[in-house]
Amino acid sequence: MATPSIKEEARRLVDHLPENSTWEDLMHEIYVRQTIETGLADSHAGRTTDVERVRSSFGLPK
């Protein structure tokens, strides 16, 4: 199965927004989508830090 193009994904985002959406609403949806995709790519590439290690570095309980 081919990966949808950016234009196809952008159209899908726009199509799912309510009719009274603002430019800010659209920019927020794009930002959230991009952030999630970046996080998933980092996770798949092993560029993550274990939760216990982060909690420990901030002095938080386990």
PyMOL commands that set and color helices and strands:
alter all, ss='L'
color gray80, all
select helices_A, chain A and resi 6-16+23-44+51-57
alter helices_A, ss='H'
color red, helices_A
deselect
rebuild
show_as cartoon
